Amino acid sequence: MKAWFLILFVVCFAAVSAQENPLNNPVQSQTQLKVTELVQKKAEYHRLTNGVQDGYRIKLHFGVERAAAEALKEKFSARFPEIACNLDYQQPNFVVLAGDFKTRLEAFESLKKIQTEFPNAFIVRGKVNLK
């Protein structure tokens, strides 16, 4: 019986001492260095682009008349104050774009609400300001 306890103790001790210290593992250290490097690169990218990245917006209007675009923007801002709205000029049209969405799903959720008032609205890809 004592022999079994002795053998069990030796096996458990061998198993515990065979474990490597993860701080001394060169593979894990290299992985952590690469992760740190990627985080720094992403921070640098956001600093250079001022937080502008690819995303989605909802196009409400495009046309050559500035007054019509401004009126639609005011109507949208009054109806949906929680969603940002921009008036851009893309030669030769004035374009009214709403929202800054990271994913198409986020844009689609807002589009369903917006289409009750603006049935011709649709989702477009573009550069968005995400914070």
C-alpha positions as CSV (number, residue, x, y, z in Angstrom):
1,M,0.0,0.0,0.0
2,K,2.8,2.4,0.9
3,A,4.5,1.5,-2.4
4,W,1.4,2.6,-4.3
5,F,1.3,5.9,-2.5
6,L,5.0,6.4,-3.2
7,I,4.6,5.6,-6.9
8,L,1.5,7.9,-7.1
9,F,3.5,10.7,-5.3
10,V,6.4,10.3,-7.7
11,V,4.2,10.3,-10.8
12,C,2.3,13.4,-9.7
13,F,5.5,15.2,-8.8
14,A,7.0,14.3,-12.2
15,A,3.9,15.6,-14.0
16,V,3.9,18.9,-12.1
17,S,7.6,19.5,-12.6
18,A,7.4,18.6,-16.3
19,Q,5.2,21.6,-17.0
20,E,7.0,24.4,-18.7
21,N,7.0,27.9,-17.4
22,P,5.0,29.9,-20.0
23,L,7.1,32.9,-19.4
24,N,10.2,31.1,-20.5
25,N,8.5,29.6,-23.6
26,P,10.1,31.3,-26.6
27,V,7.1,30.6,-28.9
28,Q,4.7,32.3,-26.5
29,S,7.0,35.2,-26.0
30,Q,7.3,35.7,-29.8
31,T,3.5,35.5,-30.1
32,Q,3.0,38.1,-27.4
33,L,5.6,40.4,-29.2
34,K,3.7,40.0,-32.5
35,V,0.4,40.8,-30.8
36,T,1.9,43.9,-29.2
37,E,3.3,45.0,-32.5
38,L,-0.1,44.6,-34.2
39,V,-1.8,46.6,-31.5
40,Q,0.8,49.4,-32.0
41,K,0.3,49.3,-35.8
42,K,-3.5,49.6,-35.5
43,A,-3.1,52.5,-33.1
44,E,-0.8,54.2,-35.6
45,Y,-3.2,53.5,-38.5
46,H,-6.1,55.2,-36.6
47,R,-3.9,58.1,-35.7
48,L,-3.0,58.6,-39.4
49,T,-6.5,58.2,-40.7
50,N,-8.1,60.2,-37.9
51,G,-10.4,57.3,-37.0
52,V,-11.9,57.2,-40.6
53,Q,-12.5,53.6,-41.8
54,D,-14.5,51.6,-44.2
55,G,-18.1,51.2,-43.3
56,Y,-21.7,51.8,-44.4
57,R,-24.1,54.7,-44.7
58,I,-27.6,55.1,-45.8
59,K,-28.1,57.2,-49.0
60,L,-31.3,59.2,-48.7
61,H,-31.1,61.6,-51.7
62,F,-28.9,62.5,-54.7
63,G,-29.6,65.2,-57.2
64,V,-28.4,68.4,-58.8
65,E,-30.6,70.8,-56.7
66,R,-28.9,71.9,-53.5
67,A,-32.1,73.3,-52.0
68,A,-33.9,70.0,-52.3
69,A,-31.0,68.1,-50.6
70,E,-30.8,70.6,-47.8
71,A,-34.6,70.4,-47.2
72,L,-34.4,66.6,-47.1
73,K,-31.5,66.7,-44.7
74,E,-33.5,69.0,-42.4
75,K,-36.6,66.8,-42.6
76,F,-34.4,63.7,-41.8
77,S,-32.7,65.4,-38.8
78,A,-36.0,66.5,-37.4
79,R,-37.5,63.0,-37.7
80,F,-34.3,61.0,-36.7
81,P,-32.2,63.2,-34.4
82,E,-30.2,60.2,-33.1
83,I,-28.7,59.4,-36.5
84,A,-26.1,61.8,-37.9
85,C,-26.8,63.2,-41.4
86,N,-24.4,64.7,-43.9
87,L,-24.8,66.7,-47.1
88,D,-21.9,66.0,-49.5
89,Y,-21.2,67.2,-53.0
90,Q,-20.2,64.5,-55.5
91,Q,-20.0,66.3,-58.8
92,P,-22.5,67.0,-60.2
93,N,-24.9,65.8,-57.5
94,F,-25.7,66.7,-53.9
95,V,-25.9,63.6,-51.8
96,V,-27.6,63.2,-48.4
97,L,-26.0,60.4,-46.4
98,A,-27.2,59.2,-42.9
99,G,-25.3,57.3,-40.2
100,D,-21.9,55.9,-39.6
101,F,-22.2,52.1,-39.4
102,K,-19.4,49.6,-39.0
103,T,-21.3,46.6,-40.3
104,R,-24.0,46.2,-43.0
105,L,-26.2,44.6,-40.3
106,E,-26.2,47.8,-38.2
107,A,-27.0,49.8,-41.3
108,F,-29.8,47.4,-42.3
109,E,-31.4,47.8,-38.8
110,S,-31.5,51.6,-39.2
111,L,-32.6,51.3,-42.8
112,K,-35.8,49.5,-41.9
113,K,-36.7,52.3,-39.5
114,I,-35.8,55.0,-42.0
115,Q,-37.7,53.4,-44.9
116,T,-41.0,54.2,-43.2
117,E,-40.4,57.9,-43.9
118,F,-37.9,57.7,-46.8
119,P,-38.8,54.7,-48.9
120,N,-36.1,55.3,-51.5
121,A,-33.3,55.0,-49.0
122,F,-30.6,52.4,-49.5
123,I,-27.3,51.2,-48.1
124,V,-23.9,52.3,-49.6
125,R,-20.3,51.6,-48.7
126,G,-18.1,54.4,-47.8
127,K,-15.6,56.0,-45.3
128,V,-17.2,56.5,-41.9
129,N,-16.1,58.2,-38.7
130,L,-16.3,55.6,-35.9
131,K,-15.5,56.5,-32.3
